[in-house]
Amino acid sequence: MCGFVGSIAAKGEISIGQVEAAMKTIAHRGPDAAGTAVLEFGDTEVSIGHKRLAIIDLSADSIQPMNSGPNFHLAYNGEIYNYVEIRSQLEDVGVVFRTNSDTEVLLEAWKLWGTDSLRRLDGIFSFCMVDLLTGSAFLVRDAFGVKPLYYMKVGNHLHFGSEPKAILALREGLAVPNQKSCLEFVLDGWHDRSNETFFDGLYQVLPGHYVEIGITDRSCNEVQWLDLKISKPTAANASEMICPDDLKKAVHLQMRSDVPIAFALSGGLDSTTLVAIAKGLVGAKSSIKTFGFIPEDPTLSEESWQLIASEHSDTDHTFVRQDPSDVRQQLQSQVRILGEPFSGTSILAQRLVFRQIGESGFKVSLDGQGADEVFGGYAGYPQAKVIEKLAYFDLIGAADIVRNHSKKACGRLSLLVETASELFGLSNPSRRLSKAIRFFALHFRILGSLKVLPSWALYSEKAKSMSTRNQFVSKPTRLARKLSEEIWVTSLPALLKVADRNSMVSSIESRVPYLSIDLVRKALSASLSRDASQSGKKMLLKKLVTTTVSPLILAREDKVGFVADGFDWALGSQSLWPEPYKALSQLPWIKLRKGEEMDAFLGRLPEAMRFRMLVLGIWLTNSFDTEQDKAADQIEDESRFE
């Protein structure tokens, strides 16, 4: 797990000194080693800087950028979990290795198989592969976008890197806020649903995609390499049916490491399952280290559930208590770590857990991220299940789902409204009609706070998102389509970005076994069956681990998750946040009444929207501040790893 930054430009236009300065902004991603390379191709230079967090093959031989001969060069962030098996395949055809790293396996696999190598990989990765034979550079991202990768074309320069701030540090004046992303974030809490970011002109490589760049002309061609070919399980393809061994295999592969591994344990089904499987793999004589967050509010605490899970798997568990320090300072710190706005306080709790894991001497952590999206957690997606029942004219089954959803009439009515919205495509953000209805109906109460026409012009702009339907052999069911959208578009991308920043700021590699390619393919295949619409929340996962996890955990229906309390709205006053409020007042799409202060303006907004506005204001202040402030931040970040 590492970080890298680079540029493709005419000779002499981007110096290696500029790249080294940009590397300092991501020093936390790779405190163990650093390397640079300048590759010439005609009149063009590809300059790359890499910061290493050593996980596999800790020797200096695995420092990057790494090359195979004079023509293939790699800067890579992530882990290839099945590198042992791929290495064996390569050795069978005569490839000789000089290291024991997964980096070299990836490099040689690409050299032999090119882009076809990607479908052989099981891992989390983003990398830049430079092929001087063809004059091409490839920016490649893993199947689910666990590891980030960004790029920006400015004139005849093309910059790329693991975090936006590394790219923006290459030259002055690159950081300009993307007003469309800012508006969507404030209104809906949306971010990372497309290739756009909060910075104008800076894009992310979509999950399961690569961007092929012509080194000479800096042309970009984005290609979706991921093709899962998901089909309904039948007796003829019984091997594609999900079973407990699939989950066990995913955990086993992701425990490959040359450094110690820890686990995040919240006391819920997802993390408890991973810990229980891991304990079975290491045996009774080996100890597993787990960490779990405990908020100040006892009504939100899951301490008792963590104890149950820890005792069941005999782990060495550490409770991570909520940071009692100044909340304002925590918010500002979190914005600086992410480099972008965020929509809830739970990520502060997540950061504290990763920080404690790092301070306890671990470099790798496994957690349950992705299980809700893959196995139908959260509320269980009742809207999609009702629609499936109606498609089979099963009115009684549809009525049962609505009745079991809530004991209150208002809850059932809400489900019916949401189901109708889903049925007629009104909840699909990619449809212009849907966006119009959402903008003018859902946000009707706050339209007086917006400059309507400029806001709608921004809100209605199209952006490129991951296409999910082509992962299925035939038309997916409503439930399968909903889960796939949650995995690749509407839910996981934002969560994974936050987890990457929060873990890497403490130099922790965060692994997510539920996002193993085989496991996801088989789970989505199971969601294609008619029976899937009849099952409850995460029933498929529960069936897989019935004999592994404590019955008390299996029966839980009150999962809370990471919650950081104490962020009341006394914080949101102009006297406490003068600079963020000033930045907000200058947004081109908000509508201040004559003589109105930002305090009064924010008072007209719903609470969640007020929080997002405050965070946006902090981000605008931090990301577009003075060069002196940026230099101070850089020195502070770099000093932690000297």
C-alpha positions in Angstrom: 0.0 0.0 0.0 1.5 3.2 -1.1 1.0 6.5 -2.9 2.4 8.0 -6.1 2.2 11.1 -8.2 3.4 11.9 -11.7 3.2 14.0 -14.8 3.5 13.6 -18.6 4.9 16.7 -20.2 7.4 18.0 -22.7 11.0 17.7 -21.6 11.9 20.3 -18.9 8.4 21.5 -18.3 7.8 19.5 -15.1 11.0 19.0 -13.0 11.7 16.1 -10.8 11.9 18.7 -8.0 8.2 19.5 -8.5 7.3 15.8 -8.3 9.4 15.4 -5.1 7.6 18.4 -3.6 4.2 16.9 -4.5 5.3 13.6 -2.9 5.6 15.4 0.4 1.8 15.9 0.5 1.3 12.1 0.5 4.2 11.2 2.8 1.8 9.4 5.1 0.9 7.0 2.4 4.4 5.6 2.3 6.7 6.3 5.2 9.0 3.3 4.6 10.7 4.3 1.3 10.6 6.6 -1.7 11.7 6.5 -5.3 11.5 8.6 -8.4 12.0 8.0 -12.2 12.2 10.2 -15.3 11.3 8.2 -18.4 12.1 9.7 -21.8 10.0 9.1 -25.0 10.9 11.4 -27.8 10.4 14.9 -26.7 8.3 13.9 -23.8 9.1 13.0 -20.2 7.1 10.8 -17.8 8.1 11.8 -14.3 6.9 9.6 -11.4 7.4 9.7 -7.7 6.4 6.9 -5.3 6.1 6.6 -1.5 6.2 3.1 -0.1 4.3 1.4 2.7 6.1 -2.0 2.9 3.6 -4.9 3.3 4.9 -7.7 1.0 8.7 -8.3 0.7 10.0 -5.7 3.0 13.4 -5.5 1.4 14.8 -2.5 -0.5 14.6 -4.6 -3.7 10.9 -3.8 -4.0 11.2 0.0 -3.9 9.3 1.6 -6.7 9.0 2.8 -9.4 10.0 -0.7 -10.6 11.0 -1.7 -14.1 11.3 -4.8 -16.2 13.9 -4.2 -18.8 14.1 -0.7 -20.4 10.5 -0.5 -21.6 8.1 -1.4 -18.8 7.9 0.8 -15.6 5.4 0.6 -12.8 4.2 2.8 -9.9 1.7 0.9 -7.9 -0.6 1.3 -4.8 -2.3 -1.7 -3.3 -2.1 -5.5 -3.0 -2.5 -8.4 -5.3 -3.9 -11.0 -3.0 -3.4 -13.9 -5.4 0.1 -12.9 -6.4 1.5 -16.3 -5.3 -0.7 -18.2 -7.8 0.0 -15.7 -10.6 3.7 -15.9 -9.9 3.6 -19.6 -10.3 1.8 -19.3 -13.7 4.5 -16.8 -14.8 7.3 -19.1 -13.6 5.8 -21.9 -15.6 6.4 -19.9 -18.8 10.0 -19.0 -17.9 9.7 -15.7 -16.1 12.5 -15.3 -13.5 11.9 -13.1 -10.5 14.4 -11.0 -8.5 12.1 -10.1 -5.6 9.3 -11.7 -3.6 6.9 -8.8 -4.1 3.5 -8.7 -5.6 4.7 -5.5 -7.4 7.0 -7.5 -9.6 4.3 -10.1 -10.2 2.0 -7.4 -11.5 4.8 -5.9 -13.6 5.7 -9.2 -15.3 2.0 -10.2 -15.7 1.4 -7.0 -17.6 4.5 -7.4 -19.7 3.3 -10.9 -20.8 -0.5 -10.4 -21.0 -1.0 -6.7 -21.2 -4.5 -5.5 -20.2 -5.7 -9.1 -20.2 -3.7 -9.5 -17.0 -6.3 -7.4 -15.1 -9.0 -10.2 -15.2 -6.5 -12.5 -13.5 -6.0 -10.2 -10.5 -7.8 -10.5 -7.1 -6.8 -7.4 -5.2 -7.1 -3.8 -4.4 -4.9 -1.6 -6.7 -4.3 1.6 -8.6 -1.2 1.9 -10.7 0.5 3.7 -13.6 2.1 1.3 -16.1 4.4 3.0 -18.7 5.0 1.0 -21.9 7.8 2.7 -23.8 7.5 0.1 -26.6 4.1 1.4 -27.6 4.4 4.9 -26.3 1.5 4.5 -23.9 0.9 5.0 -20.2 -2.0 3.2 -18.4 -3.8 4.5 -15.3 -5.5 1.4 -13.9 -8.0 1.0 -11.0 -9.3 -2.1 -9.3 -12.7 -3.7 -9.8 -14.5 -1.8 -7.0 -12.4 1.3 -6.6 -10.9 0.5 -3.2 -7.7 2.3 -4.1 -8.0 5.8 -5.5 -6.5 7.2 -8.7 -6.9 10.7 -10.2 -5.8 12.5 -13.3 -5.9 16.0 -14.7 -5.1 17.4 -18.1 -3.9 21.0 -18.1 -2.9 22.3 -21.5 -0.3 19.9 -22.9 0.4 18.4 -19.4 -1.2 15.4 -17.9 -0.9 14.9 -14.2 -1.9 11.8 -12.1 -1.7 10.6 -8.5 -3.2 8.8 -5.6 -4.8 11.9 -4.0 -6.0 15.2 -5.5 -3.7 17.2 -3.3 -0.6 15.5 -4.7 -1.7 16.5 -8.3 -2.7 20.0 -7.3 0.8 20.5 -5.7 2.5 20.0 -9.0 1.8 23.5 -10.1 0.2 26.6 -8.7 -3.4 27.6 -9.7 -4.7 24.1 -10.4 -7.2 24.0 -7.5 -10.6 25.4 -8.6 -13.8 24.2 -7.0 -16.2 22.2 -9.1 -19.5 24.0 -8.5 -21.6 21.1 -9.8 -20.1 18.7 -7.3 -20.4 21.3 -4.5 -24.1 21.8 -5.2 -24.9 18.1 -5.4 -23.1 17.5 -2.2 -25.0 20.2 -0.3 -28.5 19.3 -1.7 -28.2 15.5 -1.7 -25.0 14.5 0.1 -23.9 12.9 -3.2 -20.2 12.6 -4.1 -18.0 10.1 -5.9 -20.9 8.9 -8.0 -19.2 9.8 -11.3 -15.7 10.5 -12.6 -16.0 14.1 -11.4 -14.5 15.3 -8.2 -14.8 18.5 -6.0 -12.0 20.0 -8.1 -12.8 21.4 -11.6 -11.0 19.5 -14.3 -9.7 16.8 -12.0 -11.2 13.3 -12.6 -11.0 10.0 -10.9 -10.5 6.8 -12.9 -13.7 4.9 -12.4 -13.8 1.4 -10.7 -13.0 -1.4 -13.0 -11.6 1.0 -15.7 -8.2 2.1 -17.1 -7.2 5.2 -19.0 -4.8 4.6 -21.8 -2.7 7.7 -22.4 -0.7 8.5 -25.5 2.6 9.7 -24.2 3.3 11.9 -27.2 0.0 13.7 -27.6 -1.5 13.1 -24.1 -4.7 11.6 -25.6 -6.9 9.8 -23.2 -9.1 6.7 -23.8 -11.0 5.3 -20.9 -11.9 1.6 -21.1 -14.0 -0.6 -18.7 -11.9 -3.7 -18.2 -14.2 -5.3 -15.6 -16.5 -7.9 -17.0 -17.9 -10.2 -14.3 -20.4 -12.0 -16.6 -22.9 -12.5 -13.8 -25.6 -15.1 -14.5 -28.3 -16.8 -12.5 -27.1 -20.0 -10.7 -28.4 -23.3 -12.1 -27.7 -27.0 -11.5 -25.5 -26.8 -14.6 -23.2 -24.3 -13.1 -23.3 -25.3 -9.5 -19.7 -24.2 -9.0 -20.9 -20.6 -9.3 -23.2 -21.0 -6.4 -21.9 -19.2 -3.3 -20.8 -21.3 -0.3 -19.1 -20.8 3.0 -15.7 -21.7 1.5 -15.9 -18.6 -0.8 -16.0 -16.3 2.2 -13.2 -18.3 3.9 -11.1 -18.1 0.8 -11.5 -14.3 0.6 -10.4 -13.9 4.2 -7.5 -16.4 3.8 -6.1 -14.5 0.7 -6.4 -11.1 2.3 -4.5 -12.3 5.4 -1.4 -12.7 3.3 1.1 -10.2 4.7 4.7 -9.9 5.8 3.6 -7.6 8.6 1.1 -8.1 11.5 -2.6 -7.8 10.8 -5.4 -6.3 12.9 -9.2 -6.4 12.6 -11.8 -3.7 13.1 -14.6 -5.2 15.2 -17.8 -3.2 15.7 -19.9 -6.0 17.1 -22.1 -6.3 14.0 -22.5 -9.3 11.7 -20.0 -8.2 9.0 -16.9 -7.6 11.1 -17.7 -10.4 13.5 -17.9 -12.8 10.6 -14.4 -11.9 9.4 -12.9 -12.2 12.8 -14.5 -15.6 13.4 -13.3 -16.9 10.1 -9.8 -15.6 10.7 -9.7 -17.2 14.1 -10.6 -20.5 12.5 -7.8 -20.0 10.0 -5.0 -19.2 12.5 -6.1 -21.7 15.2 -6.8 -21.6 18.9 -3.2 -21.0 19.9 -2.8 -17.8 17.9 -4.2 -14.5 19.0 -6.1 -12.0 16.9 -6.0 -8.3 17.7 -9.3 -6.4 17.3 -10.3 -2.7 17.7 -13.8 -1.2 18.2 -15.1 2.3 18.6 -17.1 3.4 21.7 -18.9 6.7 21.6 -19.5 8.9 24.7 -23.3 8.4 24.5 -24.1 5.0 26.2 -27.3 4.7 24.2 -25.1 4.5 21.0 -22.5 2.2 22.4 -21.9 -1.3 21.1 -19.5 -2.2 23.8 -21.5 -5.2 25.0 -21.8 -6.6 21.4 -18.1 -6.2 20.9 -17.4 -8.1 24.0 -19.7 -10.9 22.8 -17.9 -11.1 19.5 -14.5 -10.8 21.0 -15.1 -13.5 23.6 -16.6 -15.9 21.0 -13.4 -15.7 18.9 -11.1 -15.2 21.8 -9.5 -12.0 20.5 -7.3 -9.4 22.2 -9.7 -6.5 21.9 -9.1 -2.7 22.4 -11.9 -0.3 22.9 -11.3 3.0 21.1 -13.0 5.8 23.0 -14.3 9.0 21.5 -11.8 11.8 21.3 -12.8 14.4 23.9 -10.8 17.2 22.3 -12.3 20.3 20.6 -14.9 19.3 18.1 -14.1 22.2 15.8 -10.5 21.1 15.6 -11.7 17.5 14.8 -13.8 18.8 11.9 -11.0 20.9 10.5 -8.5 18.1 10.8 -10.9 15.6 9.1 -11.4 18.0 6.1 -7.7 18.4 5.7 -7.2 14.6 5.8 -9.8 13.9 3.2 -9.0 16.9 1.1 -12.7 17.0 0.2 -16.0 17.6 2.0 -17.8 14.8 3.8 -21.4 14.3 4.8 -21.5 12.7 8.3 -19.6 12.4 11.6 -19.2 8.6 11.6 -16.0 9.0 9.6 -14.4 10.7 12.6 -15.0 7.6 14.6 -13.5 5.5 11.8 -10.4 7.7 11.8 -9.9 7.2 15.5 -10.0 3.4 15.1 -7.4 3.5 12.3 -5.2 5.8 14.3 -5.3 3.4 17.3 -4.5 0.5 15.0 -1.5 2.3 13.7 -0.3 3.4 17.1 -0.5 -0.2 18.2 2.1 -1.2 15.6 0.0 -2.6 12.8 0.2 -1.7 9.1 -2.7 -3.9 7.9 -6.4 -3.9 9.0 -9.3 -6.0 7.7 -12.9 -4.7 8.1 -16.4 -5.4 6.9 -16.8 -2.6 4.4 -19.0 -3.7 1.5 -21.0 -6.4 3.1 -24.2 -4.3 3.2 -24.0 -3.6 -0.5 -23.0 -7.1 -1.6 -25.4 -9.0 0.7 -28.4 -6.6 0.8 -27.9 -5.0 4.3 -28.9 -1.6 5.5 -32.8 -1.7 5.3 -32.7 -4.8 3.1 -33.8 -2.9 -0.1 -37.5 -3.5 0.4 -38.4 -1.3 -2.6 -36.6 -3.5 -5.0 -38.1 -6.6 -3.4 -41.7 -5.3 -3.6 -41.1 -4.5 -7.3 -39.9 -8.1 -7.9 -43.0 -9.5 -6.3 -45.2 -7.3 -8.4 -43.3 -8.4 -11.5 -44.4 -12.0 -10.7 -48.0 -10.8 -9.9 -47.3 -11.9 -6.3 -49.5 -9.3 -4.6 -49.7 -11.2 -1.3 -45.9 -11.4 -1.2 -45.6 -7.7 -1.9 -48.1 -6.8 0.8 -46.2 -9.0 3.3 -42.9 -7.0 2.6 -44.7 -3.7 3.2 -46.5 -5.0 6.3 -43.2 -6.4 7.8 -41.3 -3.2 6.9 -42.8 -1.1 9.7 -45.4 -1.4 12.4 -46.5 2.2 11.7 -48.7 3.3 8.9 -46.4 6.3 8.1 -43.5 3.9 7.7 -45.5 1.7 5.3 -46.7 4.7 3.3 -43.2 5.9 3.0 -42.1 2.6 1.6 -44.9 2.7 -1.0 -43.9 6.2 -2.1 -40.2 5.1 -2.4 -41.2 2.0 -4.3 -43.3 4.0 -6.8 -40.3 6.4 -7.2 -38.0 3.4 -7.8 -40.5 1.7 -10.2 -40.9 4.7 -12.4 -37.2 5.6 -12.4 -37.6 8.8 -10.5 -34.8 7.8 -8.1 -32.4 7.3 -10.9 -30.0 10.3 -10.7 -28.7 9.6 -14.3 -32.1 10.5 -15.8 -32.8 14.1 -16.5 -36.5 13.8 -15.6 -35.6 12.2 -12.3 -33.1 14.9 -11.5 -35.7 17.6 -12.4 -38.3 16.1 -10.1 -35.8 15.7 -7.4 -34.5 19.2 -7.7 -37.9 21.0 -7.9 -39.9 18.7 -5.6 -37.6 17.3 -3.0 -35.8 20.6 -2.6 -38.8 22.8 -3.0 -38.6 24.1 0.6 -35.1 25.5 0.0 -35.4 26.8 -3.5 -35.7 30.3 -2.0 -32.2 29.8 -0.8 -30.8 29.1 -4.3 -30.4 31.0 -7.5 -32.7 28.6 -9.2 -31.7 28.8 -12.9 -27.9 28.7 -12.2 -28.4 25.9 -9.7 -30.5 23.8 -12.1 -28.0 24.3 -14.9 -25.3 22.9 -12.6 -27.5 20.1 -11.1 -28.6 18.9 -14.5 -25.2 18.5 -16.1 -24.3 15.0 -17.0 -21.2 13.2 -15.7 -19.8 9.7 -16.5 -20.6 7.0 -14.0 -19.8 3.3 -13.9 -22.1 1.2 -16.1 -23.4 -1.8 -14.0 -25.9 -3.5 -16.3 -23.2 -4.8 -18.6 -21.8 -6.9 -15.7 -24.8 -9.2 -16.1 -25.2 -11.8 -18.9 -28.9 -11.0 -19.1 -31.2 -8.3 -17.8 -30.8 -8.2 -14.0 -33.6 -8.3 -11.5 -34.5 -5.1 -9.7 -32.7 -6.3 -6.5 -29.6 -7.3 -8.4 -29.5 -4.0 -10.3 -30.0 -2.1 -7.0 -27.2 -3.9 -5.3 -24.8 -3.4 -8.2 -25.6 0.3 -8.3 -24.8 0.5 -4.6 -21.5 -1.3 -5.1 -20.3 0.8 -8.1 -22.1 4.1 -8.0 -24.4 5.3 -5.2 -22.9 4.0 -1.9 -19.5 2.2 -1.8 -17.4 4.7 -3.9 -17.8 7.4 -1.3 -17.3 5.1 1.6 -14.2 3.6 0.1 -12.6 6.9 -0.6 -13.2 8.0 3.0 -11.8 4.7 4.3 -8.7 5.0 2.2 -7.9 8.5 3.4 -8.7 7.7 7.1 -6.5 4.5 7.0 -3.6 5.9 5.0 -3.2 9.0 7.1 -2.2 6.6 9.8 -0.2 4.5 7.3 -2.6 1.6 7.5 -3.6 -0.6 4.6 -7.3 -1.3 4.9 -8.4 -4.6 3.3 -12.1 -5.5 2.5 -12.7 -9.2 2.1 -16.3 -8.8 1.1 -15.1 -7.1 -2.1 -13.3 -10.2 -3.4 -14.2 -10.5 -7.1 -15.4 -14.1 -6.8 -17.5 -13.4 -3.7 -19.2 -10.4 -5.3 -19.9 -12.2 -8.5 -21.5 -15.2 -6.7 -23.5 -13.0 -4.3 -24.9 -10.9 -7.2 -25.7 -14.2 -9.0 -27.7 -15.3 -6.0 -29.6 -12.0 -6.0 -30.9 -12.9 -9.5 -33.0 -15.8 -8.2 -36.6 -15.3 -7.4 -36.0 -16.5 -3.9 -33.8 -13.5 -3.2 -36.8 -11.2 -3.0 -38.3 -13.4 -0.3 -35.4 -13.3 2.1 -34.8 -10.8 4.8 -31.9 -8.5 5.4 -28.5 -10.1 4.7 -30.1 -13.6 5.0 -27.6 -15.0 2.4 -24.7 -14.0 4.5 -26.3 -15.3 7.7 -26.8 -18.7 6.0 -23.1 -18.8 5.1 -21.9 -18.3 8.7 -24.6 -20.0 10.7 -22.1 -22.3 12.4 -19.3 -19.7 12.6 -20.7 -16.7 14.3 -22.3 -16.3 17.8 -26.1 -16.9 17.6 -26.5 -13.7 19.5 -24.8 -11.7 16.8 -26.8 -13.5 14.1 -30.0 -12.5 15.8 -29.1 -8.8 16.1 -31.5 -6.3 14.6 -30.2 -3.1 16.2 -26.9 -2.4 14.5 -25.7 1.1 15.1 -22.3 1.3 13.3 -19.6 4.0 13.9 -21.4 7.0 15.4 -19.5 10.1 16.8 -21.8 12.1 19.0 -21.4 15.6 20.4 -21.6 17.5 17.1 -24.4 19.8 18.1 -25.4 22.9 16.1 -24.1 25.3 18.7 -21.0 24.9 16.5 -22.6 26.4 13.5 -22.4 30.1 14.3 -20.6 32.7 12.3 -18.6 33.9 15.3 -17.0 30.4 15.6 -16.5 29.8 11.8 -15.8 33.3 10.3 -13.7 32.1 7.4 -15.8 29.1 6.3 -19.0 31.3 6.5 -17.3 34.0 4.4 -16.3 31.3 1.8 -19.9 30.0 1.6 -21.3 33.5 1.1 -19.3 33.7 -2.1 -20.7 30.6 -3.7 -22.3 31.6 -7.1 -25.5 29.6 -6.6 -26.7 30.5 -3.1 -29.2 33.3 -2.6 -28.7 35.6 0.3 -31.5 37.9 1.1 -30.7 41.6 1.3 -28.6 42.3 4.4 -28.9 38.6 5.4 -26.0 37.0 7.3 -24.9 33.4 6.8 -26.2 32.4 10.2 -29.7 33.3 9.1 -29.3 31.7 5.7 -28.2 28.4 7.2 -31.1 28.5 9.7 -33.4 28.1 6.7 -31.9 24.8 5.8 -32.5 21.2 7.1 -30.1 20.1 9.7 -28.1 17.6 7.6 -27.8 20.2 4.9 -26.5 22.8 7.4 -23.8 20.3 8.4 -22.8 19.7 4.8 -22.7 23.5 4.2 -20.4 24.0 7.2 -18.1 21.2 6.0 -18.1 22.7 2.5 -17.1 26.1 3.9 -14.2 24.5 5.9 -13.0 22.8 2.8 -13.2 25.9 0.6 -11.2 27.7 3.3 -8.6 24.9 3.7 -8.2 24.0 0.0 -7.9 27.4 -1.5 -5.9 29.1 1.3 -2.7 31.0 1.1 0.6 29.5 0.0 2.0 30.1 3.5 -0.7 28.0 5.0 -0.2 25.3 2.5 3.5 25.2 3.2 2.8 25.0 6.9 0.5 22.0 6.4 3.0 20.3 4.2 5.8 20.7 6.7 3.5 19.4 9.5 2.5 16.3 7.4 6.1 15.6 6.3 7.6 15.9 9.8 5.5 13.0 11.1 7.5 10.6 8.9 11.1 11.9 9.2 
